[in-house]
Amino acid sequence: MKVYMTKVFQNGGSQAVRIPAEFRFDEGAELRIYRGPNGEVCISDQKPKNRLAELAEKLISGEIKGALTDEQAQQWMEKIRADRDAFEWRDPWSEA
Protein backbone atom coordinates (compact mmCIF):
# COMPACT_ATOMS: atom_id res chain seq x y z
CA MET A 1 0.00 0.00 0.00
CA LYS A 2 1.44 3.34 -1.07
CA VAL A 3 1.17 6.12 1.52
CA TYR A 4 1.15 9.82 0.60
CA MET A 5 1.99 12.88 2.67
CA THR A 6 -0.35 15.85 2.16
CA LYS A 7 -1.17 19.22 3.70
CA VAL A 8 -4.09 20.55 5.70
CA PHE A 9 -5.21 24.14 5.07
CA GLN A 10 -8.07 26.53 5.83
CA ASN A 11 -10.71 27.14 3.15
CA GLY A 12 -13.05 29.79 4.50
CA GLY A 13 -14.42 28.44 7.79
CA SER A 14 -13.60 24.84 6.92
CA GLN A 15 -10.48 22.76 7.17
CA ALA A 16 -9.42 21.11 3.90
CA VAL A 17 -6.96 18.42 2.82
CA ARG A 18 -5.21 18.15 -0.54
CA ILE A 19 -6.09 14.80 -2.12
CA PRO A 20 -3.45 13.26 -4.41
CA ALA A 21 -4.55 12.79 -8.05
CA GLU A 22 -4.61 8.99 -7.63
CA PHE A 23 -7.52 9.38 -5.15
CA ARG A 24 -9.37 12.20 -6.90
CA PHE A 25 -13.19 12.16 -6.85
CA ASP A 26 -15.49 13.31 -9.65
CA GLU A 27 -16.47 16.98 -9.50
CA GLY A 28 -19.64 17.34 -7.41
CA ALA A 29 -19.38 13.80 -5.99
CA GLU A 30 -21.30 13.15 -2.78
CA LEU A 31 -19.01 11.68 -0.15
CA ARG A 32 -19.43 10.00 3.22
CA ILE A 33 -16.85 10.99 5.81
CA TYR A 34 -16.50 9.47 9.25
CA ARG A 35 -13.90 8.68 11.89
CA GLY A 36 -12.87 5.03 12.17
CA PRO A 37 -12.29 3.10 15.41
CA ASN A 38 -8.58 3.98 15.54
CA GLY A 39 -9.12 7.68 14.87
CA GLU A 40 -8.50 7.46 11.11
CA VAL A 41 -10.65 9.60 8.84
CA CYS A 42 -12.46 7.55 6.17
CA ILE A 43 -13.95 8.99 2.97
CA SER A 44 -16.02 7.03 0.46
CA ASP A 45 -17.88 7.90 -2.73
CA GLN A 46 -21.65 7.59 -3.24
CA LYS A 47 -21.42 7.10 -7.03
CA PRO A 48 -23.65 4.04 -7.62
CA LYS A 49 -26.75 5.46 -5.92
CA ASN A 50 -26.36 8.89 -7.51
CA ARG A 51 -25.85 7.58 -11.02
CA LEU A 52 -28.99 5.43 -10.88
CA ALA A 53 -31.13 8.34 -9.68
CA GLU A 54 -29.56 10.63 -12.31
CA LEU A 55 -30.36 8.11 -15.06
CA ALA A 56 -33.96 7.80 -13.85
CA GLU A 57 -34.38 11.61 -13.84
CA LYS A 58 -33.05 11.78 -17.42
CA LEU A 59 -35.45 9.03 -18.53
CA ILE A 60 -38.45 10.75 -16.93
CA SER A 61 -37.56 14.18 -18.31
CA GLY A 62 -37.17 12.74 -21.82
CA GLU A 63 -33.54 13.84 -22.03
CA ILE A 64 -32.70 10.27 -23.00
CA LYS A 65 -35.06 7.72 -24.48
CA GLY A 66 -35.23 4.32 -22.87
CA ALA A 67 -37.13 1.10 -23.43
CA LEU A 68 -39.59 2.09 -20.68
CA THR A 69 -42.93 3.80 -21.12
CA ASP A 70 -43.39 7.11 -19.29
CA GLU A 71 -45.59 5.33 -16.73
CA GLN A 72 -42.96 2.61 -16.12
CA ALA A 73 -40.23 5.23 -15.76
CA GLN A 74 -42.35 7.18 -13.24
CA GLN A 75 -42.99 4.01 -11.20
CA TRP A 76 -39.29 3.18 -11.31
CA MET A 77 -38.34 6.67 -10.11
CA GLU A 78 -40.85 6.46 -7.25
CA LYS A 79 -39.28 3.14 -6.19
CA ILE A 80 -35.79 4.67 -6.31
CA ARG A 81 -36.93 7.62 -4.17
CA ALA A 82 -38.56 5.27 -1.64
CA ASP A 83 -35.41 3.12 -1.50
CA ARG A 84 -33.22 6.20 -1.09
CA ASP A 85 -35.43 7.56 1.70
CA ALA A 86 -35.36 4.17 3.46
CA PHE A 87 -31.57 3.95 3.20
CA GLU A 88 -29.95 5.09 6.42
CA TRP A 89 -26.21 4.68 6.35
CA ARG A 90 -24.64 4.00 9.71
CA ASP A 91 -21.00 4.18 10.68
CA PRO A 92 -20.06 0.50 11.03
CA TRP A 93 -17.85 1.31 14.02
CA SER A 94 -20.27 3.48 15.95
CA GLU A 95 -21.66 2.26 19.24
CA ALA A 96 -25.25 3.20 18.34
CYANA upper distance limits for C-alpha pairs under 8 A (distance plus 0.5 A):
  4 TYR  CA     20 PRO  CA      8.12
  6 THR  CA     17 VAL  CA      7.63
  6 THR  CA     18 ARG  CA      6.52
  6 THR  CA     19 ILE  CA      7.74
  6 THR  CA     20 PRO  CA      8.21
  7 LYS  CA     17 VAL  CA      6.41
  7 LYS  CA     18 ARG  CA      6.46
  8 VAL  CA     15 GLN  CA      7.42
  8 VAL  CA     16 ALA  CA      6.15
  8 VAL  CA     17 VAL  CA      5.09
  8 VAL  CA     18 ARG  CA      7.28
  9 PHE  CA     15 GLN  CA      6.35
  9 PHE  CA     16 ALA  CA      5.82
  9 PHE  CA     17 VAL  CA      6.90
 10 GLN  CA     14 SER  CA      6.39
 10 GLN  CA     15 GLN  CA      5.18
 10 GLN  CA     16 ALA  CA      6.41
 11 ASN  CA     15 GLN  CA      6.45
 11 ASN  CA     16 ALA  CA      6.71
 19 ILE  CA     23 PHE  CA      6.88
 19 ILE  CA     24 ARG  CA      6.86
 20 PRO  CA     24 ARG  CA      7.01
 25 PHE  CA     29 ALA  CA      6.96
 25 PHE  CA     45 ASP  CA      8.05
 29 ALA  CA     45 ASP  CA      7.40
 29 ALA  CA     46 GLN  CA      7.66
 29 ALA  CA     47 LYS  CA      7.58
 30 GLU  CA     45 ASP  CA      6.76
 30 GLU  CA     46 GLN  CA      6.09
 30 GLU  CA     47 LYS  CA      7.89
 31 LEU  CA     43 ILE  CA      7.02
 31 LEU  CA     44 SER  CA      6.06
 31 LEU  CA     45 ASP  CA      5.21
 31 LEU  CA     46 GLN  CA      6.26
 32 ARG  CA     42 CYS  CA      8.46
 32 ARG  CA     43 ILE  CA      6.08
 32 ARG  CA     44 SER  CA      5.80
 32 ARG  CA     45 ASP  CA      7.00
 32 ARG  CA     46 GLN  CA      7.74
 33 ILE  CA     41 VAL  CA      7.54
 33 ILE  CA     42 CYS  CA      6.10
 33 ILE  CA     43 ILE  CA      5.03
 33 ILE  CA     44 SER  CA      7.21
 34 TYR  CA     41 VAL  CA      6.37
 34 TYR  CA     42 CYS  CA      5.93
 34 TYR  CA     43 ILE  CA      7.30
 34 TYR  CA     91 ASP  CA      7.59
 35 ARG  CA     39 GLY  CA      6.23
 35 ARG  CA     40 GLU  CA      6.10
 35 ARG  CA     41 VAL  CA      5.05
 35 ARG  CA     42 CYS  CA      6.50
 36 GLY  CA     40 GLU  CA      5.61
 36 GLY  CA     41 VAL  CA      6.58
 36 GLY  CA     42 CYS  CA      7.02
 36 GLY  CA     93 TRP  CA      6.99
 37 PRO  CA     93 TRP  CA      6.51
 46 GLN  CA     50 ASN  CA      6.99
 47 LYS  CA     51 ARG  CA      6.49
 48 PRO  CA     52 LEU  CA      6.91
 49 LYS  CA     53 ALA  CA      6.95
 50 ASN  CA     54 GLU  CA      6.52
 51 ARG  CA     55 LEU  CA      6.58
 52 LEU  CA     56 ALA  CA      6.75
 53 ALA  CA     57 GLU  CA      6.71
 53 ALA  CA     77 MET  CA      7.91
 53 ALA  CA     80 ILE  CA      7.33
 54 GLU  CA     58 LYS  CA      6.80
 55 LEU  CA     59 LEU  CA      6.73
 56 ALA  CA     60 ILE  CA      6.69
 56 ALA  CA     73 ALA  CA      7.54
 56 ALA  CA     76 TRP  CA      8.00
 56 ALA  CA     77 MET  CA      6.37
 57 GLU  CA     61 SER  CA      6.56
 57 GLU  CA     77 MET  CA      7.85
 58 LYS  CA     62 GLY  CA      6.60
 58 LYS  CA     63 GLU  CA      5.57
 58 LYS  CA     64 ILE  CA      6.28
 59 LEU  CA     63 GLU  CA      6.75
 59 LEU  CA     64 ILE  CA      5.89
 59 LEU  CA     65 LYS  CA      6.61
 59 LEU  CA     66 GLY  CA      6.91
 59 LEU  CA     73 ALA  CA      7.20
 60 ILE  CA     70 ASP  CA      7.08
 60 ILE  CA     73 ALA  CA      6.42
 60 ILE  CA     74 GLN  CA      6.95
 60 ILE  CA     77 MET  CA      8.45
 68 LEU  CA     72 GLN  CA      6.20
 68 LEU  CA     73 ALA  CA      6.38
 69 THR  CA     73 ALA  CA      6.67
 70 ASP  CA     74 GLN  CA      6.64
 71 GLU  CA     75 GLN  CA      6.76
 72 GLN  CA     76 TRP  CA      6.58
 73 ALA  CA     77 MET  CA      6.63
 74 GLN  CA     78 GLU  CA      6.72
 75 GLN  CA     79 LYS  CA      6.79
 76 TRP  CA     80 ILE  CA      6.79
 77 MET  CA     81 ARG  CA      6.68
 78 GLU  CA     82 ALA  CA      6.68
 79 LYS  CA     83 ASP  CA      6.58
 80 ILE  CA     84 ARG  CA      6.51
 81 ARG  CA     85 ASP  CA      6.56
 82 ALA  CA     86 ALA  CA      6.62
 83 ASP  CA     87 PHE  CA      6.63
 90 ARG  CA     94 SER  CA      8.13
